[in-house]
């Protein structure tokens, strides 16, 4: 007769609890990242709106337009950097989850 052993409840639930804790920690990191992005882009938008409301003549409009070209380049670079940071963050999440898996 073969005897089977039943794993303890803790042994069964430990991986689930670890995955849950990891998920919460990663959600906190992702939320913090996203809030920082929202704040950065909101501040940029507001500064451009304020600059636009200060245009009072043709020279001001020309200066605003010229500055907008530089802002557009900076925003493009920021979007690329933010996308790269997000990919790195998500890749790290995947690696952490893989660390939980036992083969």
Buried (B, 14 or more C-beta within 10 A) or exposed (E): EEEEEEEEEEEEEEEEEEBEEBEEEBEEEBEEBEEEBEEEBEEBEEEBEEBEEEBEEEEEEEBBEEEBEEBEEEBEEBEEEBEEEBEEEEEEBEEBBEEEEEE
